[in-house]
């Protein structure tokens, strides 16, 4: 037992892909890179879909009866074309299931209307960190099915962001979710084991 001292565990993608408005019927599930936001004017928007398996018993997983304390999606940026007025990158809960080698712009799944996390991206940023604690708690409790995350920005102006996918040769650069949790602990504050977010 770990007592009330938080421990952390890190997950890499189970599947990831980007979709491109300019190539509405093309699939990019085998690409070593992922992209989001607008690249070169109207009708040239990119979005990224990523799913992490947080429940696999074949490798690492969060033990039952644990309290999620903090969860962060993070990854390095390999292409940053955000202009001087910055942009916000949003993480949305994906509602429908999707196939890594079948998803396209025209068949992309429905996502929640309200983002589950966000971060400001500046022209000098080379890393992304997005707090998605509530979303991971919902997945862990079973309140929402885990169909992954949609990453998108304000698509009204050009500000492309590129990063590495799980197909990239060096796994050190893949997107990750790091979760801090306490296991079998008598928590001084309510933990999220239901669909109601804690303060």
C-alpha positions in Angstrom: 0.0 0.0 0.0 1.1 3.5 -0.7 -0.7 5.2 2.1 -1.7 8.8 1.4 1.5 9.7 -0.5 0.6 10.2 -4.2 2.3 8.0 -6.7 2.3 8.6 -10.5 1.9 6.5 -13.6 2.4 7.4 -17.2 0.5 6.2 -20.3 1.4 6.4 -24.0 -1.3 6.4 -26.8 -3.2 3.3 -27.7 -4.1 5.0 -31.0 -3.7 8.5 -32.5 -4.3 10.2 -35.8 -4.9 13.6 -37.3 -7.6 14.6 -39.8 -7.2 17.3 -42.5 -10.0 19.4 -44.0 -8.1 19.8 -47.3 -8.0 16.0 -47.6 -11.5 15.1 -46.3 -11.4 11.4 -47.1 -7.8 10.7 -46.4 -6.6 8.8 -43.3 -3.3 9.8 -41.5 -3.3 7.1 -38.8 0.2 5.9 -39.8 1.8 9.3 -39.8 4.8 9.9 -37.5 3.4 13.4 -36.8 0.2 14.9 -35.5 -1.2 18.4 -36.3 -3.9 20.7 -35.1 -5.3 24.1 -36.1 -5.4 26.0 -39.4 -2.4 25.9 -41.6 -2.9 28.1 -44.7 -6.2 29.8 -44.9 -9.8 28.7 -44.9 -10.5 25.0 -45.6 -7.1 24.0 -44.4 -7.8 23.0 -40.8 -6.2 20.1 -38.9 -7.4 18.2 -35.8 -5.8 15.5 -33.7 -7.5 12.5 -32.0 -5.6 10.5 -29.3 -6.8 7.6 -27.1 -4.9 6.3 -24.0 -5.8 2.9 -22.4 -5.9 3.6 -18.7 -7.2 0.2 -17.8 -5.0 -2.4 -19.4 -4.1 -5.2 -17.0 -1.3 -6.3 -19.4 1.0 -3.4 -18.4 0.6 -0.4 -16.1 -2.8 0.6 -14.8 -4.4 2.6 -11.9 -5.3 0.2 -9.1 -9.0 -0.1 -8.0 -10.2 2.1 -5.1 -7.6 4.8 -5.9 -8.1 8.6 -5.7 -7.1 10.6 -8.7 -5.2 13.7 -7.6 -3.9 15.2 -10.8 -3.7 14.2 -14.5 -1.8 16.0 -17.2 -1.6 15.5 -21.0 1.8 16.5 -22.2 4.0 16.3 -25.3 6.9 18.1 -27.1 6.1 20.4 -30.0 8.1 19.9 -33.2 6.4 22.5 -35.3 5.1 25.8 -33.9 3.6 28.4 -36.3 1.5 30.2 -33.7 1.6 33.9 -34.4 2.5 36.6 -31.9 -1.1 36.9 -30.6 -0.8 33.3 -29.3 -3.5 30.6 -29.4 -5.3 28.3 -27.0 -5.1 24.5 -27.4 -8.2 22.8 -26.2 -8.7 19.1 -25.1 -12.3 17.8 -25.7 -13.7 14.5 -24.6 -14.5 12.3 -27.6 -18.0 10.8 -27.4 -17.9 8.2 -30.2 -15.5 5.5 -30.9 -13.1 5.8 -33.9 -10.6 3.7 -35.8 -7.0 4.8 -36.0 -6.6 3.7 -39.6 -10.1 4.7 -40.7 -10.8 8.1 -39.2 -11.0 11.0 -41.8 -12.2 14.6 -41.7 -15.5 13.5 -43.1 -16.2 10.7 -40.6 -14.5 12.2 -37.5 -16.4 11.3 -34.3 -18.6 13.6 -32.2 -16.8 15.4 -29.3 -18.1 17.3 -26.3 -19.0 20.9 -26.9 -17.2 22.1 -23.7 -13.4 21.5 -23.4 -12.1 19.4 -20.6 -8.8 21.3 -20.4 -6.8 24.0 -22.2 -3.5 25.7 -22.3 -2.1 28.9 -23.9 0.4 28.2 -26.7 2.9 31.0 -27.5 5.3 31.2 -30.4 8.2 30.2 -28.2 6.7 27.1 -26.6 8.3 23.8 -27.2 6.1 21.7 -24.8 2.4 21.3 -24.1 0.9 20.6 -20.7 -2.9 20.4 -20.3 -4.6 19.6 -16.9 -7.3 16.9 -17.6 -7.8 15.7 -14.0 -11.6 15.8 -14.2 -11.7 13.9 -17.5 -9.4 11.2 -16.2 -11.5 10.9 -13.0 -14.6 10.5 -15.1 -13.0 7.8 -17.2 -11.6 6.0 -14.1 -15.0 6.0 -12.3 -16.8 4.8 -15.5 -19.0 7.9 -15.6 -17.9 8.4 -19.2 -16.5 5.8 -21.7 -13.0 6.5 -22.7 -13.1 7.3 -26.4 -10.1 9.5 -26.3 -9.3 13.2 -26.7 -9.8 15.7 -29.5 -7.1 18.4 -29.7 -8.1 21.6 -31.5 -7.4 25.4 -31.4 -9.2 28.5 -32.5 -9.5 27.7 -36.2 -10.2 31.2 -37.4 -6.6 32.0 -38.2 -3.4 30.3 -39.2 -1.4 28.9 -36.3 -0.4 25.3 -37.0 1.0 23.1 -34.2 2.8 19.9 -34.9 4.0 17.1 -32.6 5.0 13.4 -32.7 2.6 10.5 -32.9 3.1 7.0 -31.5 4.3 6.0 -35.0 7.4 8.1 -34.5 10.5 5.9 -34.0 11.6 7.4 -30.7 8.9 6.8 -28.1 10.5 9.4 -25.7 8.7 12.0 -27.8 5.2 10.4 -27.9 2.3 12.2 -26.2 1.6 11.1 -22.6 -0.8 11.2 -19.8 0.7 11.3 -16.3 -1.7 10.5 -13.5 -1.0 11.1 -9.8 -3.1 9.0 -7.4 -3.3 7.7 -3.9 -4.1 4.0 -3.5 -6.5 2.5 -0.8 -6.3 5.7 1.2 -8.6 7.4 3.7 -8.7 10.8 2.0 -9.3 14.0 4.1 -11.3 15.3 1.2 -13.8 13.4 -1.1 -12.2 11.7 -4.0 -13.8 11.3 -7.3 -15.3 7.8 -7.4 -18.5 9.1 -8.9 -19.6 11.4 -11.7 -19.6 14.5 -9.4 -16.3 16.5 -9.6 -14.6 17.2 -6.3 -13.4 20.7 -5.4 
